[in-house]
Amino acid sequence: MSDTRLTFKEMCAKFDVTPRTLRYYEYIELLQPDREGRSRFFGSREVARMTLIMRGRKFGIKLEDIRQWLLIYEHEGTEAQMQAFIEMADRQYTELEEQKRQLEEGMNELKTLRDETAEALKATEAG
């Protein structure tokens, strides 16, 4: 990755996040940009971390879990981080499977109710 540093505004644009989101990620110590006066600059390390954060969020992983996972890399290295990721991914996959089951159940119930209502409407129009 290049040594190019992104400004706060460029970082928001690159990851399509609001300034509030980026400030929050900094506040909860997911990101640690370089500061020069009031300006913040994001180097390759922060861009890589943000990429991982966004990927985790895409899969619905909680920010605190992502923060802990990133800390593992800093304190224990790549292998420990990879093991932690496998465990985190397994937990999240199980949770997503349950959400999928509940969503499919709700969709089926809604379709059944819709179809029954449509039949009842036909019957009153024909009657």
KEDREN-755345 format. One record per atom (N, C-alpha, C, O): residue number from 1; x, y, z; residue in one letter. Coordinates in steps of 0.02 Angstrom, whole numbers, plus 50000, padded with zeros to 5 digits. Layout:
! KEDREN-755345
pos,X,Y,Z,code
NUM,X,Y,Z,A;
...
! end
This chain:
! KEDREN-755345
pos,X,Y,Z,code
1,50042,49941,50000,M;
1,50000,50000,50000,M;
1,50045,50062,50000,M;
1,50098,50061,50031,M;
2,50024,50114,49967,S;
2,50066,50173,49961,S;
2,50066,50212,50026,S;
2,50025,50201,50070,S;
3,50114,50259,50031,D;
3,50119,50301,50090,D;
3,50075,50362,50086,D;
3,50080,50408,50127,D;
4,50032,50365,50037,T;
4,49987,50422,50028,T;
4,49941,50427,50089,T;
4,49914,50378,50113,T;
5,49934,50488,50112,R;
5,49889,50500,50169,R;
5,49826,50533,50142,R;
5,49828,50576,50099,R;
6,49769,50511,50170,L;
6,49705,50540,50151,L;
6,49684,50590,50203,L;
6,49695,50581,50263,L;
7,49652,50643,50180,T;
7,49623,50691,50226,T;
7,49559,50661,50254,T;
7,49536,50609,50231,T;
8,49531,50694,50304,F;
8,49469,50672,50334,F;
8,49414,50666,50281,F;
8,49378,50616,50277,F;
9,49409,50718,50240,K;
9,49358,50720,50188,K;
9,49369,50665,50136,K;
9,49321,50633,50114,K;
10,49431,50653,50117,E;
10,49447,50600,50069,E;
10,49431,50531,50097,E;
10,49407,50487,50061,E;
11,49444,50522,50161,M;
11,49429,50458,50194,M;
11,49354,50445,50194,M;
11,49331,50390,50180,M;
12,49315,50497,50209,C;
12,49242,50490,50208,C;
12,49218,50470,50138,C;
12,49176,50426,50130,C;
13,49246,50503,50087,A;
13,49226,50490,50018,A;
13,49247,50419,49997,A;
13,49208,50383,49965,A;
14,49308,50400,50013,K;
14,49333,50335,49993,K;
14,49290,50278,50019,K;
14,49278,50229,49984,K;
15,49267,50284,50082,F;
15,49228,50230,50112,F;
15,49153,50245,50115,F;
15,49115,50206,50144,F;
16,49133,50301,50086,D;
16,49062,50320,50084,D;
16,49031,50318,50153,D;
16,48979,50288,50165,D;
17,49064,50353,50200,V;
17,49039,50360,50268,V;
17,49032,50434,50284,V;
17,49062,50476,50252,V;
18,48991,50448,50334,T;
18,48981,50517,50354,T;
18,49039,50538,50399,T;
18,49072,50496,50429,T;
19,49050,50603,50404,P;
19,49101,50628,50451,P;
19,49087,50604,50522,P;
19,49133,50588,50560,P;
20,49024,50603,50540,R;
20,49005,50580,50607,R;
20,49028,50508,50619,R;
20,49054,50492,50673,R;
21,49019,50465,50569,T;
21,49040,50396,50575,T;
21,49116,50391,50585,T;
21,49140,50356,50628,T;
22,49152,50427,50544,L;
22,49225,50426,50548,L;
22,49249,50452,50615,L;
22,49295,50424,50645,L;
23,49219,50506,50639,R;
23,49237,50532,50706,R;
23,49222,50481,50760,R;
23,49260,50473,50808,R;
24,49165,50447,50753,Y;
24,49146,50396,50802,Y;
24,49197,50339,50803,Y;
24,49217,50316,50856,Y;
25,49217,50315,50745,Y;
25,49266,50261,50741,Y;
25,49331,50283,50774,Y;
25,49365,50242,50806,Y;
26,49348,50346,50767,E;
26,49408,50371,50800,E;
26,49396,50374,50876,E;
26,49440,50355,50915,E;
27,49337,50397,50897,Y;
27,49321,50403,50968,Y;
27,49325,50335,51004,Y;
27,49350,50331,51060,Y;
28,49300,50282,50971,I;
28,49301,50216,51003,I;
28,49366,50178,50988,I;
28,49371,50118,51000,I;
29,49414,50214,50962,E;
29,49482,50189,50951,E;
29,49488,50134,50899,E;
29,49533,50091,50904,E;
30,49444,50135,50850,L;
30,49453,50090,50793,L;
30,49505,50119,50746,L;
30,49542,50082,50713,L;
31,49507,50185,50742,L;
31,49554,50220,50699,L;
31,49595,50269,50740,L;
31,49571,50297,50789,L;
32,49657,50280,50719,Q;
32,49700,50327,50753,Q;
32,49738,50368,50701,Q;
32,49797,50355,50687,Q;
33,49704,50417,50672,P;
33,49737,50457,50619,P;
33,49793,50500,50648,P;
33,49794,50516,50707,P;
34,49838,50520,50604,D;
34,49890,50568,50622,D;
34,49856,50636,50628,D;
34,49811,50652,50589,D;
35,49878,50675,50676,R;
35,49850,50742,50684,R;
35,49904,50794,50672,R;
35,49960,50788,50696,R;
36,49884,50844,50636,E;
36,49927,50902,50625,E;
36,49883,50963,50636,E;
36,49845,50982,50592,E;
37,49890,50992,50695,G;
37,49844,51046,50713,G;
37,49775,51017,50721,G;
37,49765,50969,50758,G;
38,49728,51046,50687,R;
38,49659,51021,50689,R;
38,49644,50971,50634,R;
38,49590,50943,50631,R;
39,49692,50960,50590,S;
39,49682,50915,50533,S;
39,49699,50843,50552,S;
39,49743,50830,50593,S;
40,49664,50797,50521,R;
40,49676,50726,50530,R;
40,49698,50698,50462,R;
40,49671,50716,50410,R;
41,49746,50652,50465,F;
41,49769,50619,50404,F;
41,49771,50544,50417,F;
41,49794,50520,50469,F;
42,49747,50507,50367,F;
42,49741,50435,50372,F;
42,49791,50402,50326,F;
42,49787,50408,50265,F;
43,49839,50366,50355,G;
43,49889,50331,50316,G;
43,49866,50261,50296,G;
43,49808,50243,50305,G;
44,49912,50223,50268,S;
44,49895,50156,50243,S;
44,49869,50110,50298,S;
44,49825,50069,50285,S;
45,49895,50116,50358,R;
45,49872,50074,50414,R;
45,49798,50088,50428,R;
45,49759,50041,50438,R;
46,49780,50151,50430,E;
46,49711,50169,50446,E;
46,49664,50151,50388,E;
46,49607,50131,50400,E;
47,49688,50157,50327,V;
47,49647,50137,50269,V;
47,49635,50061,50272,V;
47,49579,50039,50259,V;
48,49687,50023,50288,A;
48,49679,49950,50294,A;
48,49630,49933,50350,A;
48,49588,49889,50342,A;
49,49637,49966,50407,R;
49,49591,49954,50463,R;
49,49519,49971,50443,R;
49,49473,49935,50460,R;
50,49510,50027,50408,M;
50,49443,50048,50388,M;
50,49414,49997,50339,M;
50,49354,49983,50341,M;
51,49455,49970,50296,T;
51,49432,49918,50249,T;
51,49405,49858,50289,T;
51,49352,49831,50273,T;
52,49442,49838,50340,L;
52,49419,49781,50382,L;
52,49356,49799,50421,L;
52,49312,49757,50429,L;
53,49353,49860,50446,I;
53,49294,49882,50483,I;
53,49232,49879,50438,I;
53,49180,49852,50457,I;
54,49239,49906,50378,M;
54,49182,49907,50332,M;
54,49161,49837,50312,M;
54,49102,49823,50305,M;
55,49210,49794,50303,R;
55,49194,49724,50286,R;
55,49156,49691,50344,R;
55,49107,49656,50333,R;
56,49180,49702,50404,G;
56,49147,49675,50463,G;
56,49075,49701,50470,G;
56,49029,49662,50484,G;
57,49067,49766,50459,R;
57,49000,49796,50464,R;
57,48953,49766,50411,R;
57,48894,49756,50423,R;
58,48981,49753,50352,K;
58,48940,49724,50298,K;
58,48910,49657,50320,K;
58,48853,49641,50302,K;
59,48947,49620,50360,F;
59,48923,49556,50384,F;
59,48886,49561,50450,F;
59,48866,49510,50479,F;
60,48876,49622,50475,G;
60,48838,49633,50536,G;
60,48877,49622,50600,G;
60,48847,49615,50653,G;
61,48942,49621,50595,I;
61,48983,49610,50655,I;
61,48983,49674,50697,I;
61,48990,49729,50670,I;
62,48975,49667,50762,K;
62,48972,49724,50807,K;
62,49039,49760,50809,K;
62,49092,49730,50804,K;
63,49035,49826,50816,L;
63,49096,49867,50818,L;
63,49143,49846,50874,L;
63,49204,49846,50865,L;
64,49116,49829,50931,E;
64,49160,49809,50987,E;
64,49197,49745,50970,E;
64,49256,49738,50987,E;
65,49164,49698,50936,D;
65,49199,49637,50914,D;
65,49253,49653,50864,D;
65,49308,49624,50867,D;
66,49240,49699,50819,I;
66,49291,49720,50770,I;
66,49349,49753,50806,I;
66,49407,49740,50790,I;
67,49334,49796,50855,R;
67,49387,49830,50892,R;
67,49432,49779,50928,R;
67,49493,49784,50926,R;
68,49401,49731,50961,Q;
68,49439,49679,50996,Q;
68,49481,49639,50947,Q;
68,49539,49621,50961,Q;
69,49454,49624,50890,W;
69,49489,49585,50839,W;
69,49550,49623,50814,W;
69,49603,49594,50805,W;
70,49542,49688,50802,L;
70,49599,49728,50780,L;
70,49653,49733,50834,L;
70,49712,49734,50818,L;
71,49633,49735,50897,L;
71,49681,49737,50952,L;
71,49722,49672,50956,L;
71,49781,49673,50973,L;
72,49690,49616,50941,I;
72,49725,49552,50942,I;
72,49785,49554,50895,I;
72,49839,49530,50913,I;
73,49776,49582,50835,Y;
73,49832,49587,50788,Y;
73,49889,49627,50817,Y;
73,49947,49608,50812,Y;
74,49873,49684,50849,E;
74,49924,49727,50877,E;
74,49963,49693,50933,E;
74,50023,49703,50940,E;
75,49928,49652,50974,H;
75,49959,49623,51033,H;
75,49983,49551,51024,H;
75,50031,49530,51057,H;
76,49951,49514,50979,E;
76,49967,49443,50974,E;
76,49989,49421,50904,E;
76,50016,49366,50896,E;
77,49977,49462,50853,G;
77,50000,49445,50786,G;
77,49947,49415,50741,G;
77,49889,49407,50760,G;
78,49969,49399,50681,T;
78,49925,49377,50628,T;
78,49890,49311,50643,T;
78,49830,49305,50632,T;
79,49926,49261,50667,E;
79,49896,49195,50678,E;
79,49840,49200,50730,E;
79,49786,49171,50720,E;
80,49852,49235,50784,A;
80,49800,49243,50835,A;
80,49740,49281,50807,A;
80,49683,49266,50823,A;
81,49754,49331,50765,Q;
81,49700,49369,50735,Q;
81,49659,49325,50688,Q;
81,49598,49329,50687,Q;
82,49693,49283,50650,M;
82,49657,49239,50604,M;
82,49613,49190,50643,M;
82,49556,49177,50622,M;
83,49638,49163,50698,Q;
83,49598,49117,50739,Q;
83,49538,49154,50768,Q;
83,49483,49127,50769,Q;
84,49548,49215,50792,A;
84,49493,49255,50820,A;
84,49442,49270,50765,A;
84,49382,49271,50779,A;
85,49466,49283,50704,F;
85,49419,49296,50650,F;
85,49375,49236,50635,F;
85,49315,49242,50625,F;
86,49405,49177,50635,I;
86,49366,49116,50622,I;
86,49311,49109,50674,I;
86,49254,49093,50656,I;
87,49328,49120,50737,E;
87,49278,49114,50790,E;
87,49223,49168,50782,E;
87,49164,49153,50790,E;
88,49244,49229,50767,M;
88,49197,49284,50758,M;
88,49151,49270,50697,M;
88,49091,49281,50700,M;
89,49181,49246,50643,A;
89,49142,49231,50582,A;
89,49093,49174,50595,A;
89,49036,49176,50571,A;
90,49114,49124,50633,D;
90,49068,49068,50649,D;
90,49008,49093,50689,D;
90,48951,49075,50674,D;
91,49021,49136,50739,R;
91,48966,49163,50779,R;
91,48919,49205,50736,R;
91,48858,49199,50741,R;
92,48948,49247,50693,Q;
92,48907,49291,50652,Q;
92,48868,49251,50601,Q;
92,48810,49267,50586,Q;
93,48898,49199,50573,Y;
93,48864,49158,50524,Y;
93,48802,49124,50556,Y;
93,48749,49121,50526,Y;
94,48811,49099,50616,T;
94,48755,49069,50653,T;
94,48699,49120,50664,T;
94,48640,49104,50655,T;
95,48718,49180,50683,E;
95,48669,49233,50694,E;
95,48632,49251,50629,E;
95,48572,49260,50629,E;
96,48670,49256,50574,L;
96,48639,49272,50510,L;
96,48592,49216,50487,L;
96,48539,49229,50458,L;
97,48611,49154,50499,E;
97,48567,49098,50482,E;
97,48501,49103,50520,E;
97,48448,49091,50491,E;
98,48504,49121,50584,E;
98,48442,49129,50623,E;
98,48401,49187,50597,E;
98,48339,49182,50593,E;
99,48432,49242,50580,Q;
99,48396,49299,50553,Q;
99,48363,49280,50486,Q;
99,48306,49300,50473,Q;
100,48399,49242,50446,K;
100,48371,49219,50382,K;
100,48310,49175,50393,K;
100,48259,49183,50358,K;
101,48314,49130,50442,R;
101,48258,49086,50457,R;
101,48198,49127,50479,R;
101,48142,49115,50456,R;
102,48209,49176,50523,Q;
102,48154,49218,50547,Q;
102,48124,49260,50490,Q;
102,48064,49269,50486,Q;
103,48167,49285,50446,L;
103,48144,49325,50390,L;
103,48102,49282,50342,L;
103,48050,49304,50319,L;
104,48126,49223,50326,E;
104,48088,49178,50282,E;
104,48020,49160,50312,E;
104,47970,49157,50277,E;
105,48020,49147,50378,E;
105,47957,49131,50412,E;
105,47909,49190,50408,E;
105,47850,49181,50393,E;
106,47933,49250,50420,G;
106,47891,49310,50415,G;
106,47866,49321,50345,G;
106,47808,49340,50335,G;
107,47909,49310,50295,M;
107,47888,49319,50226,M;
107,47833,49269,50208,M;
107,47785,49286,50174,M;
108,47841,49207,50229,N;
108,47791,49155,50215,N;
108,47724,49173,50248,N;
108,47671,49166,50217,N;
109,47727,49196,50310,E;
109,47665,49215,50345,E;
109,47631,49274,50310,E;
109,47570,49275,50302,E;
110,47671,49323,50289,L;
110,47644,49381,50255,L;
110,47612,49361,50189,L;
110,47557,49384,50172,L;
111,47645,49317,50151,K;
111,47617,49295,50087,K;
111,47552,49257,50098,K;
111,47503,49267,50061,K;
112,47550,49214,50147,T;
112,47489,49176,50162,T;
112,47432,49223,50180,T;
112,47376,49216,50155,T;
113,47445,49271,50224,L;
113,47395,49319,50244,L;
113,47372,49361,50185,L;
113,47312,49375,50177,L;
114,47418,49381,50143,R;
114,47401,49420,50083,R;
114,47357,49380,50036,R;
114,47307,49405,50011,R;
115,47375,49316,50025,D;
115,47336,49273,49980,D;
115,47266,49260,50008,D;
115,47216,49260,49971,D;
116,47262,49248,50074,E;
116,47197,49238,50105,E;
116,47153,49300,50099,E;
116,47093,49296,50086,E;
117,47183,49358,50108,T;
117,47146,49421,50102,T;
117,47123,49432,50031,T;
117,47067,49455,50020,T;
118,47166,49417,49982,A;
118,47147,49424,49911,A;
118,47090,49377,49895,A;
118,47044,49397,49859,A;
119,47090,49316,49920,E;
119,47035,49268,49909,E;
119,46971,49294,49940,E;
119,46917,49289,49910,E;
120,46976,49320,50001,A;
120,46917,49346,50035,A;
120,46889,49406,49997,A;
120,46828,49413,49993,A;
121,46930,49447,49969,L;
121,46908,49504,49930,L;
121,46872,49481,49866,L;
121,46820,49508,49848,L;
122,46900,49431,49833,K;
122,46868,49402,49773,K;
122,46799,49375,49790,K;
122,46751,49385,49753,K;
123,46795,49340,49846,A;
123,46731,49310,49867,A;
123,46678,49363,49881,A;
123,46620,49354,49864,A;
124,46698,49419,49912,T;
124,46649,49472,49925,T;
124,46629,49508,49862,T;
124,46572,49530,49856,T;
125,46675,49514,49813,E;
125,46659,49546,49749,E;
125,46613,49502,49707,E;
125,46570,49526,49671,E;
126,46624,49435,49711,A;
126,46584,49388,49672,A;
126,46516,49376,49705,A;
126,46467,49359,49671,A;
127,46513,49387,49770,G;
127,46452,49370,49807,G;
127,46401,49420,49805,G;
127,46348,49411,49835,G;
! end
